Amino acid sequence: MNNTTKFLAGLLAGVGVGTVLGLLIAPDKGTNTYRRIEGAVKDVAHDLTDKSNDLLKSAREKAETVAKKV
């Protein structure tokens, strides 16, 4: 994992944790808070899926490049 990937993973994790904590602290009905947390978790999961797909694509492209050189 390179530094950029580590930074992005840490940033996404921080945003997710911050969002969840902010929603838990905010005064609102339990149902509304649960829905907000659920939405935030889905957003973070979607972002992580996109990033992991991008990393896999990049790794495949690099592997193909190396294989062609050999």
TORTOR-673994 format. One record per residue: x, y, z of N, C-alpha, C, O in turn; residue in three letters. Coordinates in steps of 0.1 Angstrom, whole numbers, plus 2048, in hexadecimal, padded with zeros to 3 digits. Layout:
N
XYZXYZXYZXYZALA...
//
This chain:
70
8087F480080080080080980C80081280E808MET8068157F780F8217F680982C8007FE82B805ASN81083780180C84280B7FF8488077F784B810ASN7FD84A7FA7F08507F67E48477FA7DA84C7FFTHR7E683A7F87DB8317FB7D883180A7CD83180FTHR7E38308127E28318207DB83E8257D283D82ELYS7DF84981F7D98558227CA85581F7C285A828PHE7C68518137B88518107B08478197A584B81DLEU7B583C81C7AE8338257AD8398337A2838839ALA7B783F8387B68468457AC8528447A485484EGLY7AC8598397A386483879485F83878C86583FLEU79185583078485082F78084A83D77484C841LEU78984384478583E85178284985B779848862ALA78A85485A78885F86377B86686077486A86AGLY77886885476B86E85076086685575686B85AVAL76185885375685085875485086774985186CGLY75F84F86E75E84F87D75985D88275085E88BVAL75E86887C75987587F74A87787D74387D885GLY74687287273887386E72F86C87872587187DTHR73385F87B72B85788472B85E89272085E899VAL7368628977378688A472F8758A57288788AELEU73087D89A72888989971988789A71188E8A0GLY71587C8937068798937028748A16F78768A5LEU70B86C8A77078678B47068728BF6FE8718C8LEU70E87C8BD70E8878C77028918C46FD8978CEILE6FE8928B86F489C8B46E78988BA6E388C8BAALA6DF8A18BF6D289E8C56C889B8BA6C58A48B2PRO6C28908BA6B888C8B06B187F8B56B68798BEASP6A687B8AF6A086F8B26A98638AF6B18648A5LYS6A78598B66AF84D8B46AE8478A56B884389FGLY6A28478A069F8428936A784B8886AD84587FTHR6A685888A6AC8618806BB85F8816C285F877ASN6C185E88D6CF85C88F6D484F8896DE84F882THR6CC84588B6CF8388856D08398766D983386FTYR6C683F8706C58418616D184985C6D7846851ARG6D58538636E185B85F6ED8538606F6853856ARG6EF84B86A6FB84386C6FB83886170583685BILE6F083285E6EF8288546F382E8466FA82883FGLU6EE83A8436F284083770084483670784282CGLY70684884171484C84171D83F83F727840838ALA71983484672082884572082383672A81E831VAL71482483071381F82271B828819722823810LYS71C83581B72483E81373383A81573A83980BASP73883882174683482374982781D753825816VAL74081D81E74281081874381180974B80B803ALA73A81A80373A81C7F57488227F074E81E7E6HIS74C82C7F87598327F57648287F676D8287EDASP76482080076F81680276F80C7F67798087F2LEU7638087F27627FF7E77678057DA76F7FE7D3THR7648127D87698187CC7798197CC77F8167C2ASP77E81D7D878D81E7D97938107D779E80F7D1LYS78E8067DD7947F97DC7937F47CD79C7ED7C8SER7887F77C67877F37B87927FB7B07987F57A7ASN7948077B379E80F7AC7AC8097AF7B48087A5ASP7AF8057BB7BB7FF7BE7BE7F27B77C87EF7B2LEU7B37EA7B67B47DD7AF7B67DF7A07BF7D879ALEU7B07E979B7B17EC78C7C07F078A7C67EC780LYS7C57F97927D27FE7917DD7F27927E67F278BSER7DA7E979C7E37DE79E7E37D57927EE7D078EALA7D77D278C7D67CA7807DE7D07747E57C976DARG7DC7DD7737E37E47687F27E37697F97E1760GLU7F77E57768057E477880A7D67768157D4770LYS8027CC77A8067BE7788077BB7698107B4764ALA7FD7C07617FE7BE75380A7C474C8107BF743GLU80D7D07518197D774C8257D074E82E7CE746THR8277CB75A8337C375E8337B675683E7B2751VAL8277AF7558277A374D82B7A573F83179C739ALA8277B073982B7B272B83A7B57298407B171FLYS8407BA73384E7BD7338577B07358627B0730LYS8517A673B85879A73D85879173285E786732VAL
//
